[in-house]
C-alpha cells in the first residue's frame, strides 16, 4: 500500500514489533498467509499507510523479511534480546530512535492484521492534542497501536504505557485488539 503523503503527519515513525517467538502458534506466524499475504505484511501495510518511515523489530535477519521489505519499505531493527519479551523489542526501537526524537511513534504489533487505518489516524489526532501517549481500547480491552509523543519515549521504554498520564481511546472496531496467537485465531480471520 503506498503512502498517502497528504495523510502522513510529519515526523511520525511507525514501529512494527515482530520479534516474538510465536510459541502458541507452533511456527513462525509472521509468514502464515492471510488473504494472499504473510501476516506481517498486513501490519507493515497499516504502518506504511500512516507513517512515511517504518521500523520493524525482529530477533534475527531473515531472507523472507528482506524480500518483504523490498515491497513494503521499512528498516529492520535486529533485537538480540527479543526473547525477554515485548518490552525489550520496544526498547530496541526506541534506542534506534534515540538521536532523532521524532514528533511521535506508533507501536504496532506484527500479529495484528486487522487494524483500521481510520482508527490509527484518530489515535494520532488524540496523541497530538493531548500531548500524551494514547492507546486504543475495545470492549474494555487495551489494544494497539500505541501512539506516543517523542518526549514520552523514555518513559515508555522504561515503564511501559503510563496508566495515569496516558489516555485510553474507545475504538468501535475490534481490529485494535484482535491478534493472532494460535492457528485458530488465523482461521477465524479467514
OpenMM code with the backbone's topology and positions (N, CA, C; nanometers):
from openmm import Vec3, app, unit

residues = "UNK UNK UNK UNK UNK UNK UNK UNK UNK UNK UNK UNK UNK UNK UNK UNK UNK UNK UNK UNK UNK UNK UNK UNK UNK UNK UNK UNK UNK UNK UNK UNK UNK UNK UNK UNK UNK UNK UNK UNK UNK UNK UNK UNK UNK UNK UNK UNK UNK UNK UNK UNK UNK UNK UNK UNK UNK UNK UNK UNK UNK UNK UNK UNK UNK UNK UNK UNK UNK UNK UNK UNK UNK UNK UNK UNK UNK UNK UNK UNK UNK UNK UNK UNK UNK UNK UNK UNK UNK UNK UNK UNK UNK UNK UNK UNK UNK UNK UNK UNK UNK UNK UNK UNK UNK UNK UNK UNK UNK UNK UNK UNK UNK UNK UNK UNK UNK UNK UNK UNK UNK UNK UNK UNK UNK UNK UNK UNK UNK UNK UNK UNK UNK UNK UNK UNK UNK UNK UNK UNK UNK UNK UNK UNK UNK UNK UNK UNK UNK UNK UNK UNK UNK UNK UNK UNK UNK UNK UNK UNK UNK UNK UNK UNK UNK UNK UNK UNK UNK UNK UNK UNK UNK UNK UNK UNK UNK UNK UNK UNK UNK UNK UNK UNK UNK UNK UNK UNK UNK UNK".split()
positions = [
    Vec3(0.0847, -0.1183, 0.0000),
    Vec3(0.0000, 0.0000, 0.0000),
    Vec3(0.0884, 0.1234, 0.0000),
    Vec3(0.0751, 0.2118, -0.0950),
    Vec3(0.1574, 0.3325, -0.0992),
    Vec3(0.1182, 0.4301, 0.0104),
    Vec3(0.2131, 0.5124, 0.0473),
    Vec3(0.1899, 0.6135, 0.1498),
    Vec3(0.1128, 0.7293, 0.0880),
    Vec3(0.0060, 0.7728, 0.1539),
    Vec3(-0.0712, 0.8897, 0.1126),
    Vec3(-0.0039, 1.0114, 0.1760),
    Vec3(0.0760, 1.0827, 0.0984),
    Vec3(0.1556, 1.1933, 0.1522),
    Vec3(0.0702, 1.2974, 0.2224),
    Vec3(-0.0513, 1.3221, 0.1753),
    Vec3(-0.1380, 1.4219, 0.2379),
    Vec3(-0.1860, 1.3754, 0.3746),
    Vec3(-0.1896, 1.2445, 0.3973),
    Vec3(-0.2417, 1.1916, 0.5232),
    Vec3(-0.1324, 1.1568, 0.6230),
    Vec3(-0.0064, 1.1712, 0.5846),
    Vec3(0.1042, 1.1340, 0.6721),
    Vec3(0.1468, 1.2542, 0.7555),
    Vec3(0.1305, 1.2450, 0.8886),
    Vec3(0.1779, 1.3546, 0.9732),
    Vec3(0.3302, 1.3639, 0.9645),
    Vec3(0.3839, 1.4847, 0.9669),
    Vec3(0.5291, 1.4985, 0.9584),
    Vec3(0.5972, 1.4377, 1.0800),
    Vec3(0.7120, 1.3769, 1.0565),
    Vec3(0.7981, 1.3246, 1.1627),
    Vec3(0.7272, 1.2272, 1.2568),
    Vec3(0.6469, 1.1400, 1.2000),
    Vec3(0.5805, 1.0334, 1.2750),
    Vec3(0.6390, 0.9016, 1.2265),
    Vec3(0.6893, 0.8211, 1.3180),
    Vec3(0.7535, 0.6948, 1.2830),
    Vec3(0.6639, 0.5790, 1.3270),
    Vec3(0.6493, 0.4818, 1.2388),
    Vec3(0.5784, 0.3593, 1.2727),
    Vec3(0.6785, 0.2532, 1.3136),
    Vec3(0.6461, 0.1789, 1.4177),
    Vec3(0.7300, 0.0678, 1.4631),
    Vec3(0.6423, -0.0563, 1.4686),
    Vec3(0.6831, -0.1596, 1.3960),
    Vec3(0.6120, -0.2870, 1.3994),
    Vec3(0.6963, -0.3832, 1.4825),
    Vec3(0.6413, -0.4247, 1.5951),
    Vec3(0.7113, -0.5171, 1.6845),
    Vec3(0.6800, -0.6597, 1.6374),
    Vec3(0.7817, -0.7278, 1.5844),
    Vec3(0.7610, -0.8594, 1.5241),
    Vec3(0.8741, -0.9555, 1.5593),
    Vec3(0.9184, -0.9513, 1.6844),
    Vec3(1.0318, -1.0338, 1.7255),
    Vec3(0.9908, -1.1466, 1.8192),
    Vec3(0.8601, -1.1684, 1.8355),
    Vec3(0.8140, -1.2717, 1.9275),
    Vec3(0.8468, -1.4117, 1.8800),
    Vec3(0.8372, -1.5064, 1.9702),
    Vec3(0.8728, -1.6450, 1.9413),
    Vec3(0.7577, -1.7266, 1.8830),
    Vec3(0.6354, -1.6789, 1.8925),
    Vec3(0.5179, -1.7469, 1.8358),
    Vec3(0.5040, -1.8899, 1.8865),
    Vec3(0.5333, -1.9113, 2.0135),
    Vec3(0.5285, -2.0464, 2.0698),
    Vec3(0.3886, -2.1059, 2.0671),
    Vec3(0.2859, -2.0259, 2.0916),
    Vec3(0.1482, -2.0788, 2.0892),
    Vec3(0.1024, -2.1091, 1.9472),
    Vec3(0.1623, -2.0442, 1.8491),
    Vec3(0.1229, -2.0673, 1.7106),
    Vec3(0.1824, -2.1973, 1.6565),
    Vec3(0.3004, -2.2327, 1.7055),
    Vec3(0.3628, -2.3575, 1.6634),
    Vec3(0.4611, -2.3433, 1.5490),
    Vec3(0.4660, -2.2285, 1.4860),
    Vec3(0.5615, -2.1983, 1.3792),
    Vec3(0.5730, -2.0466, 1.3721),
    Vec3(0.6559, -1.9988, 1.2812),
    Vec3(0.6772, -1.8546, 1.2694),
    Vec3(0.5547, -1.7906, 1.2043),
    Vec3(0.4649, -1.7396, 1.2863),
    Vec3(0.3361, -1.6893, 1.2365),
    Vec3(0.3499, -1.5664, 1.1464),
    Vec3(0.4612, -1.4979, 1.1519),
    Vec3(0.4786, -1.3807, 1.0654),
    Vec3(0.4602, -1.4168, 0.9184),
    Vec3(0.4885, -1.5421, 0.8840),
    Vec3(0.4852, -1.5856, 0.7440),
    Vec3(0.3608, -1.6671, 0.7115),
    Vec3(0.2709, -1.6835, 0.8083),
    Vec3(0.1431, -1.7513, 0.7816),
    Vec3(0.0603, -1.6633, 0.6878),
    Vec3(-0.0077, -1.7239, 0.5939),
    Vec3(-0.0803, -1.6481, 0.4919),
    Vec3(-0.2188, -1.6052, 0.5397),
    Vec3(-0.2508, -1.4819, 0.5085),
    Vec3(-0.3845, -1.4271, 0.5290),
    Vec3(-0.4173, -1.3410, 0.4074),
    Vec3(-0.5197, -1.3778, 0.3364),
    Vec3(-0.5625, -1.3063, 0.2158),
    Vec3(-0.4478, -1.2836, 0.1166),
    Vec3(-0.3685, -1.3881, 0.0961),
    Vec3(-0.2637, -1.3834, -0.0053),
    Vec3(-0.1352, -1.3150, 0.0363),
    Vec3(-0.1250, -1.2741, 0.1610),
    Vec3(-0.0052, -1.2051, 0.2108),
    Vec3(0.0391, -1.2665, 0.3433),
    Vec3(0.1681, -1.2583, 0.3733),
    Vec3(0.2118, -1.3001, 0.5068),
    Vec3(0.1471, -1.2113, 0.6130),
    Vec3(0.1234, -1.2676, 0.7279),
    Vec3(0.0607, -1.1931, 0.8382),
    Vec3(0.1347, -1.0623, 0.8656),
    Vec3(0.2665, -1.0668, 0.8659),
    Vec3(0.3461, -0.9472, 0.8932),
    Vec3(0.3212, -0.8372, 0.7904),
    Vec3(0.2924, -0.8729, 0.6669),
    Vec3(0.2694, -0.7728, 0.5621),
    Vec3(0.1509, -0.6835, 0.5958),
    Vec3(0.0495, -0.7378, 0.6597),
    Vec3(-0.0686, -0.6584, 0.6948),
    Vec3(-0.0333, -0.5495, 0.7970),
    Vec3(0.0477, -0.5853, 0.8974),
    Vec3(0.0888, -0.4857, 0.9971),
    Vec3(0.1793, -0.3799, 0.9340),
    Vec3(0.2701, -0.4228, 0.8476),
    Vec3(0.3573, -0.3268, 0.7795),
    Vec3(0.2772, -0.2322, 0.6908),
    Vec3(0.1788, -0.2857, 0.6208),
    Vec3(0.0963, -0.2016, 0.5331),
    Vec3(0.0185, -0.0986, 0.6140),
    Vec3(-0.0317, -0.1377, 0.7303),
    Vec3(-0.1035, -0.0423, 0.8161),
    Vec3(-0.0097, 0.0689, 0.8620),
    Vec3(0.1103, 0.0322, 0.9044),
    Vec3(0.2072, 0.1330, 0.9484),
    Vec3(0.2465, 0.2242, 0.8323),
    Vec3(0.2672, 0.1667, 0.7147),
    Vec3(0.3055, 0.2450, 0.5965),
    Vec3(0.1936, 0.3391, 0.5515),
    Vec3(0.0706, 0.3035, 0.5810),
    Vec3(-0.0421, 0.3886, 0.5398),
    Vec3(-0.0452, 0.5211, 0.6146),
    Vec3(0.0163, 0.5262, 0.7333),
    Vec3(0.0108, 0.6490, 0.8132),
    Vec3(0.1483, 0.7054, 0.8477),
    Vec3(0.2539, 0.6325, 0.8173),
    Vec3(0.3885, 0.6776, 0.8519),
    Vec3(0.4800, 0.6657, 0.7309),
    Vec3(0.5519, 0.7709, 0.7032),
    Vec3(0.6462, 0.7658, 0.5920),
    Vec3(0.7649, 0.6760, 0.6250),
    Vec3(0.8049, 0.6755, 0.7507),
    Vec3(0.9168, 0.5914, 0.7954),
    Vec3(0.8635, 0.4830, 0.8879),
    Vec3(0.9078, 0.3598, 0.8633),
    Vec3(0.8634, 0.2458, 0.9436),
    Vec3(0.9848, 0.1613, 0.9815),
    Vec3(0.9885, 0.1203, 1.1070),
    Vec3(1.0880, 0.0247, 1.1560),
    Vec3(1.0153, -0.1057, 1.1867),
    Vec3(1.0812, -0.2174, 1.1637),
    Vec3(1.0251, -0.3464, 1.2048),
    Vec3(1.1301, -0.4146, 1.2915),
    Vec3(1.0916, -0.4483, 1.4133),
    Vec3(1.1835, -0.5086, 1.5095),
    Vec3(1.1713, -0.6602, 1.5003),
    Vec3(1.2851, -0.7247, 1.4742),
    Vec3(1.2904, -0.8705, 1.4640),
    Vec3(1.4077, -0.9217, 1.5467),
    Vec3(1.4066, -1.0518, 1.5742),
    Vec3(1.5131, -1.1080, 1.6569),
    Vec3(1.6419, -1.1324, 1.5781),
    Vec3(1.6261, -1.1699, 1.4520),
    Vec3(1.7434, -1.2005, 1.3701),
    Vec3(1.7129, -1.1747, 1.2229),
    Vec3(1.8161, -1.1591, 1.1415),
    Vec3(1.7933, -1.1387, 0.9978),
    Vec3(1.7208, -1.2588, 0.9369),
    Vec3(1.6472, -1.2333, 0.8288),
    Vec3(1.5720, -1.3388, 0.7619),
    Vec3(1.5569, -1.2987, 0.6152),
    Vec3(1.5953, -1.3845, 0.5213),
    Vec3(1.5812, -1.3503, 0.3795),
    Vec3(1.4361, -1.3218, 0.3390),
    Vec3(1.3405, -1.3872, 0.4051),
    Vec3(1.1992, -1.3597, 0.3739),
    Vec3(1.1642, -1.2170, 0.4112),
    Vec3(1.2187, -1.1687, 0.5216),
    Vec3(1.1944, -1.0305, 0.5625),
    Vec3(1.2552, -0.9339, 0.4612),
    Vec3(1.3746, -0.9642, 0.4146),
    Vec3(1.4376, -0.8785, 0.3135),
    Vec3(1.3491, -0.8665, 0.1901),
    Vec3(1.2926, -0.9781, 0.1451),
    Vec3(1.2049, -0.9751, 0.0272),
    Vec3(1.0782, -0.8951, 0.0550),
    Vec3(1.0221, -0.9112, 0.1748),
    Vec3(0.9008, -0.8376, 0.2102),
    Vec3(0.9286, -0.6875, 0.2171),
    Vec3(1.0419, -0.6510, 0.2728),
    Vec3(1.0745, -0.5089, 0.2880),
    Vec3(1.1119, -0.4440, 0.1545),
    Vec3(1.1422, -0.5248, 0.0547),
    Vec3(1.1630, -0.4697, -0.0786),
    Vec3(1.0304, -0.4196, -0.1368),
    Vec3(0.9189, -0.4811, -0.0939),
    Vec3(0.7851, -0.4390, -0.1404),
    Vec3(0.7214, -0.3379, -0.0480),
    Vec3(0.7407, -0.3548, 0.0813),
    Vec3(0.6822, -0.2671, 0.1835),
    Vec3(0.7986, -0.2051, 0.2612),
    Vec3(0.8556, -0.0976, 0.2110),
    Vec3(0.9787, -0.0444, 0.2687),
    Vec3(0.9687, -0.0161, 0.4188),
    Vec3(1.0647, -0.0697, 0.4899),
    Vec3(1.0806, -0.0474, 0.6330),
    Vec3(1.2247, -0.0817, 0.6677),
    Vec3(1.2700, -0.0315, 0.7797),
    Vec3(1.4053, -0.0603, 0.8273),
    Vec3(1.3982, -0.1726, 0.9293),
    Vec3(1.4749, -0.2775, 0.9074),
    Vec3(1.4803, -0.3869, 1.0050),
    Vec3(1.5694, -0.3449, 1.1218),
    Vec3(1.5202, -0.3683, 1.2419),
    Vec3(1.5966, -0.3448, 1.3641),
    Vec3(1.6144, -0.4813, 1.4294),
    Vec3(1.7384, -0.5260, 1.4385),
    Vec3(1.7658, -0.6565, 1.4983),
    Vec3(1.7739, -0.6390, 1.6493),
    Vec3(1.6965, -0.7197, 1.7203),
    Vec3(1.6902, -0.7110, 1.8664),
    Vec3(1.7306, -0.8452, 1.9267),
    Vec3(1.8584, -0.8628, 1.9592),
    Vec3(1.9040, -0.9901, 2.0132),
    Vec3(1.8406, -1.0253, 2.1478),
    Vec3(1.7858, -0.9267, 2.2175),
    Vec3(1.7220, -0.9506, 2.3482),
    Vec3(1.5720, -0.9749, 2.3360),
    Vec3(1.5238, -0.9990, 2.2154),
    Vec3(1.3803, -1.0126, 2.1926),
    Vec3(1.3169, -1.1225, 2.2778),
    Vec3(1.3945, -1.2248, 2.3122),
    Vec3(1.3420, -1.3331, 2.3960),
    Vec3(1.2980, -1.2866, 2.5335),
    Vec3(1.3374, -1.1659, 2.5715),
    Vec3(1.2981, -1.1104, 2.7015),
    Vec3(1.1571, -1.0534, 2.6983),
    Vec3(1.0958, -1.0457, 2.5803),
    Vec3(0.9574, -1.0005, 2.5717),
    Vec3(0.9385, -0.8719, 2.4933),
    Vec3(0.8122, -0.8298, 2.4888),
    Vec3(0.7722, -0.7138, 2.4105),
    Vec3(0.8445, -0.5866, 2.4551),
    Vec3(0.8656, -0.5708, 2.5840),
    Vec3(0.9334, -0.4506, 2.6343),
    Vec3(1.0745, -0.4398, 2.5791),
    Vec3(1.1447, -0.5519, 2.5653),
    Vec3(1.2807, -0.5496, 2.5108),
    Vec3(1.2784, -0.5083, 2.3636),
    Vec3(1.1809, -0.5568, 2.2890),
    Vec3(1.1681, -0.5183, 2.1477),
    Vec3(1.1367, -0.3698, 2.1343),
    Vec3(1.0454, -0.3222, 2.2188),
    Vec3(1.0102, -0.1794, 2.2171),
    Vec3(1.1344, -0.0952, 2.2495),
    Vec3(1.2130, -0.1417, 2.3462),
    Vec3(1.3351, -0.0699, 2.3853),
    Vec3(1.4341, -0.0616, 2.2692),
    Vec3(1.4491, -0.1716, 2.1928),
    Vec3(1.5390, -0.1708, 2.0762),
    Vec3(1.4977, -0.0629, 1.9764),
    Vec3(1.3687, -0.0517, 1.9509),
    Vec3(1.3202, 0.0505, 1.8568),
    Vec3(1.3454, 0.1900, 1.9117),
    Vec3(1.3181, 0.2097, 2.0384),
    Vec3(1.3381, 0.3417, 2.0994),
    Vec3(1.4865, 0.3785, 2.0999),
    Vec3(1.5724, 0.2793, 2.1261),
    Vec3(1.7163, 0.3055, 2.1204),
    Vec3(1.7581, 0.3482, 1.9801),
    Vec3(1.7005, 0.2856, 1.8768),
    Vec3(1.7336, 0.3216, 1.7382),
    Vec3(1.6960, 0.4668, 1.7110),
    Vec3(1.5887, 0.5141, 1.7744),
    Vec3(1.5388, 0.6497, 1.7502),
    Vec3(1.5957, 0.7539, 1.8467),
    Vec3(1.6821, 0.7122, 1.9386),
    Vec3(1.7271, 0.7989, 2.0477),
    Vec3(1.7868, 0.9314, 2.0013),
    Vec3(1.8623, 0.9301, 1.8944),
    Vec3(1.9272, 1.0533, 1.8496),
    Vec3(1.8387, 1.1376, 1.7591),
    Vec3(1.7209, 1.0863, 1.7244),
    Vec3(1.6361, 1.1549, 1.6273),
    Vec3(1.5209, 1.2325, 1.6896),
    Vec3(1.4649, 1.1812, 1.7933),
    Vec3(1.3496, 1.2419, 1.8599),
    Vec3(1.2384, 1.2815, 1.7629),
    Vec3(1.1707, 1.1842, 1.7058),
    Vec3(1.0572, 1.2149, 1.6183),
    Vec3(0.9440, 1.2793, 1.6983),
    Vec3(0.8531, 1.3444, 1.6276),
    Vec3(0.7365, 1.4040, 1.6939),
    Vec3(0.6541, 1.2985, 1.7660),
    Vec3(0.6449, 1.1810, 1.7057),
    Vec3(0.5676, 1.0738, 1.7663),
    Vec3(0.6010, 0.9407, 1.7036),
    Vec3(0.5649, 0.8344, 1.7770),
    Vec3(0.5886, 0.6977, 1.7309),
    Vec3(0.4611, 0.6170, 1.7523),
    Vec3(0.4268, 0.5403, 1.6502),
    Vec3(0.3138, 0.4472, 1.6592),
    Vec3(0.3694, 0.3067, 1.6719),
    Vec3(0.3334, 0.2360, 1.7781),
    Vec3(0.3811, 0.0998, 1.8011),
    Vec3(0.2725, 0.0002, 1.7616),
    Vec3(0.2959, -0.0697, 1.6513),
    Vec3(0.2062, -0.1739, 1.6017),
    Vec3(0.2605, -0.3101, 1.6448),
    Vec3(0.1737, -0.4109, 1.6455),
    Vec3(0.2177, -0.5486, 1.6683),
    Vec3(0.2123, -0.6236, 1.5360),
    Vec3(0.3131, -0.7028, 1.5092),
    Vec3(0.3233, -0.7744, 1.3832),
    Vec3(0.2189, -0.8816, 1.3630),
    Vec3(0.1465, -0.9174, 1.4683),
    Vec3(0.0447, -1.0223, 1.4555),
    Vec3(-0.0981, -0.9675, 1.4624),
    Vec3(-0.1124, -0.8386, 1.4314),
    Vec3(-0.2448, -0.7755, 1.4310),
    Vec3(-0.2769, -0.7263, 1.2900),
    Vec3(-0.3416, -0.8094, 1.2081),
    Vec3(-0.3627, -0.7755, 1.0672),
    Vec3(-0.4875, -0.6943, 1.0363),
    Vec3(-0.5693, -0.6636, 1.1351),
    Vec3(-0.6985, -0.6004, 1.1078),
    Vec3(-0.7100, -0.4579, 1.1619),
    Vec3(-0.5987, -0.3940, 1.1925),
    Vec3(-0.6017, -0.2588, 1.2487),
    Vec3(-0.6574, -0.1621, 1.1438),
    Vec3(-0.7678, -0.0931, 1.1763),
    Vec3(-0.8279, 0.0001, 1.0797),
    Vec3(-0.7511, 0.1319, 1.0727),
    Vec3(-0.7168, 0.1730, 0.9520),
    Vec3(-0.6356, 0.2933, 0.9316),
    Vec3(-0.7044, 0.4180, 0.9852),
    Vec3(-0.8358, 0.4279, 0.9707),
    Vec3(-0.9045, 0.5472, 1.0215),
    Vec3(-0.8909, 0.5572, 1.1732),
    Vec3(-0.8898, 0.4443, 1.2426),
    Vec3(-0.8720, 0.4465, 1.3879),
    Vec3(-0.7301, 0.4887, 1.4241),
    Vec3(-0.6324, 0.4476, 1.3438),
    Vec3(-0.4935, 0.4872, 1.3688),
    Vec3(-0.4808, 0.6391, 1.3561),
    Vec3(-0.5397, 0.6943, 1.2528),
    Vec3(-0.5342, 0.8407, 1.2351),
    Vec3(-0.6032, 0.9119, 1.3517),
    Vec3(-0.7113, 0.8542, 1.3996),
    Vec3(-0.7832, 0.9084, 1.5153),
    Vec3(-0.6925, 0.9079, 1.6390),
    Vec3(-0.6170, 0.8013, 1.6581),
    Vec3(-0.5241, 0.7942, 1.7714),
    Vec3(-0.4160, 0.9017, 1.7602),
    Vec3(-0.3650, 0.9214, 1.6397),
    Vec3(-0.2625, 1.0240, 1.6192),
    Vec3(-0.3176, 1.1621, 1.6543),
    Vec3(-0.4393, 1.1907, 1.6132),
    Vec3(-0.5017, 1.3190, 1.6470),
    Vec3(-0.5112, 1.3370, 1.7983),
    Vec3(-0.5540, 1.2314, 1.8687),
    Vec3(-0.5640, 1.2386, 2.0149),
    Vec3(-0.4271, 1.2570, 2.0791),
    Vec3(-0.3266, 1.1854, 2.0294),
    Vec3(-0.1918, 1.1987, 2.0839),
    Vec3(-0.1425, 1.3422, 2.0694),
    Vec3(-0.1636, 1.3994, 1.9526),
    Vec3(-0.1159, 1.5364, 1.9277),
    Vec3(-0.1915, 1.6388, 2.0121),
    Vec3(-0.3221, 1.6220, 2.0261),
    Vec3(-0.3981, 1.7202, 2.1041),
    Vec3(-0.3730, 1.7058, 2.2539),
    Vec3(-0.3552, 1.5827, 2.3023),
    Vec3(-0.3323, 1.5613, 2.4456),
    Vec3(-0.1858, 1.5805, 2.4835),
    Vec3(-0.0949, 1.5596, 2.3872),
    Vec3(0.0467, 1.5669, 2.4188),
    Vec3(0.0926, 1.4528, 2.5073),
    Vec3(0.0165, 1.3450, 2.5044),
    Vec3(0.0435, 1.2292, 2.5898),
    Vec3(0.0258, 1.1010, 2.5082),
    Vec3(0.0812, 0.9895, 2.5585),
    Vec3(0.0580, 0.8623, 2.4898),
    Vec3(-0.0900, 0.8256, 2.4922),
    Vec3(-0.1355, 0.7651, 2.3837),
    Vec3(-0.2733, 0.7173, 2.3772),
    Vec3(-0.2725, 0.5724, 2.3310),
    Vec3(-0.3737, 0.5002, 2.3779),
    Vec3(-0.3866, 0.3583, 2.3448),
    Vec3(-0.5326, 0.3290, 2.3154),
    Vec3(-0.5600, 0.2531, 2.2094),
    Vec3(-0.6988, 0.2198, 2.1794),
    Vec3(-0.7521, 0.1141, 2.2758),
    Vec3(-0.8812, 0.1209, 2.2990),
    Vec3(-0.9499, 0.0234, 2.3838),
    Vec3(-1.0754, -0.0199, 2.3094),
    Vec3(-1.1000, -0.1496, 2.3090),
    Vec3(-1.2233, -0.2034, 2.2501),
    Vec3(-1.2842, -0.2985, 2.3520),
    Vec3(-1.4091, -0.2753, 2.3886),
    Vec3(-1.4769, -0.3569, 2.4906),
    Vec3(-1.3916, -0.3734, 2.6157),
    Vec3(-1.3363, -0.2648, 2.6642),
    Vec3(-1.2545, -0.2587, 2.7863),
    Vec3(-1.1209, -0.3311, 2.7743),
    Vec3(-1.0841, -0.3749, 2.6552),
    Vec3(-0.9566, -0.4433, 2.6349),
    Vec3(-0.8581, -0.3480, 2.5671),
    Vec3(-0.7422, -0.3225, 2.6296),
    Vec3(-0.6438, -0.2340, 2.5668),
    Vec3(-0.5842, -0.2986, 2.4425),
    Vec3(-0.5541, -0.2157, 2.3409),
    Vec3(-0.5049, -0.2686, 2.2145),
    Vec3(-0.3862, -0.1933, 2.1602),
    Vec3(-0.3700, -0.2015, 2.0296),
    Vec3(-0.2613, -0.1379, 1.9561),
    Vec3(-0.3153, -0.0849, 1.8241),
    Vec3(-0.2480, 0.0124, 1.7670),
    Vec3(-0.1171, 0.0647, 1.8040),
    Vec3(-0.1247, 0.1647, 1.9184),
    Vec3(-0.0148, 0.1747, 1.9895),
    Vec3(0.0013, 0.2777, 2.0915),
    Vec3(0.0683, 0.3958, 2.0226),
    Vec3(0.0125, 0.5145, 2.0409),
    Vec3(0.0690, 0.6371, 1.9832),
    Vec3(0.1379, 0.7133, 2.0962),
    Vec3(0.2654, 0.7433, 2.0759),
    Vec3(0.3445, 0.8052, 2.1820),
    Vec3(0.4185, 0.9279, 2.1302),
    Vec3(0.3977, 1.0449, 2.1919),
    Vec3(0.4768, 1.1622, 2.1540),
    Vec3(0.6251, 1.1366, 2.1808),
    Vec3(0.7103, 1.1984, 2.1003),
    Vec3(0.8538, 1.1770, 2.1139),
    Vec3(0.9073, 1.2023, 2.2537),
    Vec3(0.8540, 1.3006, 2.3234),
    Vec3(0.9004, 1.3324, 2.4578),
    Vec3(0.8672, 1.2273, 2.5624),
    Vec3(0.7809, 1.1326, 2.5285),
    Vec3(0.7418, 1.0272, 2.6220),
    Vec3(0.8110, 0.8943, 2.5942),
    Vec3(0.8973, 0.8880, 2.4960),
    Vec3(0.9563, 0.7594, 2.4578),
    Vec3(1.0390, 0.6961, 2.5692),
    Vec3(1.1158, 0.7761, 2.6426),
    Vec3(1.1951, 0.7191, 2.7519),
    Vec3(1.1056, 0.6566, 2.8580),
    Vec3(0.9966, 0.7235, 2.8899),
    Vec3(0.9020, 0.6682, 2.9873),
    Vec3(0.8466, 0.5356, 2.9371),
    Vec3(0.8074, 0.5330, 2.8110),
    Vec3(0.7513, 0.4111, 2.7533),
    Vec3(0.8551, 0.2991, 2.7541),
    Vec3(0.9802, 0.3320, 2.7266),
    Vec3(1.0864, 0.2314, 2.7242),
    Vec3(1.1127, 0.1749, 2.8634),
    Vec3(1.1071, 0.2600, 2.9643),
    Vec3(1.1420, 0.2168, 3.0992),
    Vec3(1.0253, 0.1535, 3.1751),
    Vec3(0.9042, 0.2073, 3.1554),
    Vec3(0.7931, 0.1634, 3.2407),
    Vec3(0.6701, 0.1160, 3.1647),
    Vec3(0.6709, 0.1259, 3.0330),
    Vec3(0.5529, 0.0864, 2.9566),
    Vec3(0.4522, 0.1990, 2.9488),
    Vec3(0.3325, 0.1659, 2.9059),
    Vec3(0.2284, 0.2676, 2.8879),
    Vec3(0.1944, 0.3318, 3.0223),
    Vec3(0.1960, 0.4656, 3.0294),
    Vec3(0.1701, 0.5338, 3.1572),
    Vec3(0.0207, 0.5328, 3.1920),
    Vec3(-0.0159, 0.4472, 3.2842),
    Vec3(-0.1573, 0.4282, 3.3189),
    Vec3(-0.2237, 0.5575, 3.3659),
    Vec3(-0.1547, 0.6362, 3.4455),
    Vec3(-0.2155, 0.7592, 3.4979),
    Vec3(-0.2151, 0.8728, 3.3969),
    Vec3(-0.1016, 0.8907, 3.3307),
    Vec3(-0.0871, 1.0065, 3.2422),
    Vec3(-0.1359, 0.9806, 3.1009),
    Vec3(-0.1373, 0.8557, 3.0588),
    Vec3(-0.1785, 0.8222, 2.9236),
    Vec3(-0.3291, 0.8299, 2.9066),
    Vec3(-0.3731, 0.8254, 2.7839),
    Vec3(-0.5157, 0.8314, 2.7520),
    Vec3(-0.5582, 0.7023, 2.6830),
    Vec3(-0.6692, 0.6483, 2.7273),
    Vec3(-0.7294, 0.5329, 2.6615),
    Vec3(-0.8415, 0.5852, 2.5734),
    Vec3(-0.8406, 0.5461, 2.4474),
    Vec3(-0.9373, 0.5962, 2.3491),
    Vec3(-1.0266, 0.4809, 2.3044),
    Vec3(-1.1574, 0.4937, 2.3275),
    Vec3(-1.2509, 0.3903, 2.2849),
    Vec3(-1.2535, 0.3803, 2.1333),
    Vec3(-1.2426, 0.2580, 2.0840),
    Vec3(-1.2481, 0.2306, 1.9407),
    Vec3(-1.3561, 0.1253, 1.9158),
    Vec3(-1.4430, 0.1523, 1.8213),
    Vec3(-1.5526, 0.0603, 1.7918),
    Vec3(-1.5055, -0.0635, 1.7171),
    Vec3(-1.3975, -0.0529, 1.6428),
    Vec3(-1.3516, -0.1638, 1.5586),
    Vec3(-1.2675, -0.2625, 1.6406),
    Vec3(-1.3004, -0.3922, 1.6369),
    Vec3(-1.2245, -0.4911, 1.7147),
    Vec3(-1.0839, -0.5167, 1.6621),
    Vec3(-1.0503, -0.4633, 1.5444),
    Vec3(-0.9175, -0.4850, 1.4885),
    Vec3(-0.8051, -0.4315, 1.5749),
    Vec3(-0.8351, -0.3383, 1.6667),
    Vec3(-0.7309, -0.2828, 1.7535),
    Vec3(-0.6932, -0.3781, 1.8667),
    Vec3(-0.7699, -0.4859, 1.8844),
    Vec3(-0.7383, -0.5844, 1.9881),
    Vec3(-0.7254, -0.7265, 1.9327),
    Vec3(-0.7571, -0.7455, 1.8075),
    Vec3(-0.7579, -0.8809, 1.7501),
    Vec3(-0.6192, -0.9171, 1.6987),
    Vec3(-0.5525, -1.0062, 1.7736),
    Vec3(-0.4218, -1.0539, 1.7315),
    Vec3(-0.4301, -1.2029, 1.6989),
    Vec3(-0.3221, -1.2549, 1.6462),
    Vec3(-0.3163, -1.3950, 1.6073),
    Vec3(-0.2159, -1.4640, 1.6989),
    Vec3(-0.2679, -1.5414, 1.7941),
    Vec3(-0.1819, -1.6151, 1.8856),
    Vec3(-0.1681, -1.7614, 1.8481),
    Vec3(-0.2726, -1.8174, 1.7877),
    Vec3(-0.2723, -1.9600, 1.7538),
    Vec3(-0.3373, -1.9793, 1.6166),
    Vec3(-0.3206, -2.0943, 1.5551),
    Vec3(-0.3782, -2.1169, 1.4221),
    Vec3(-0.5289, -2.0931, 1.4160),
    Vec3(-0.6004, -2.1191, 1.5258),
    Vec3(-0.7458, -2.0959, 1.5256),
    Vec3(-0.7783, -1.9476, 1.5110),
    Vec3(-0.6952, -1.8601, 1.5671),
    Vec3(-0.7147, -1.7153, 1.5515),
    Vec3(-0.7030, -1.6749, 1.4056),
    Vec3(-0.6059, -1.7316, 1.3383),
    Vec3(-0.5856, -1.7015, 1.1963),
    Vec3(-0.7016, -1.7556, 1.1136),
    Vec3(-0.7453, -1.8765, 1.1445),
    Vec3(-0.8576, -1.9372, 1.0725),
    Vec3(-0.9834, -1.8527, 1.0883),
    Vec3(-1.0038, -1.7943, 1.2059),
    Vec3(-1.1217, -1.7111, 1.2302),
    Vec3(-1.1196, -1.5852, 1.1452),
    Vec3(-1.0020, -1.5337, 1.1121),
    Vec3(-0.9896, -1.4138, 1.0300),
    Vec3(-1.0098, -1.4435, 0.8816),
    Vec3(-0.9890, -1.5684, 0.8426),
    Vec3(-1.0051, -1.6045, 0.7025),
    Vec3(-1.1513, -1.6153, 0.6698),
] * unit.nanometer
topology = app.Topology()
chain = topology.addChain("A")
for resn in residues:
    res = topology.addResidue(resn, chain)
    for name in ("N", "CA", "C"):
        topology.addAtom(name, app.Element.getBySymbol(name[0]), res)
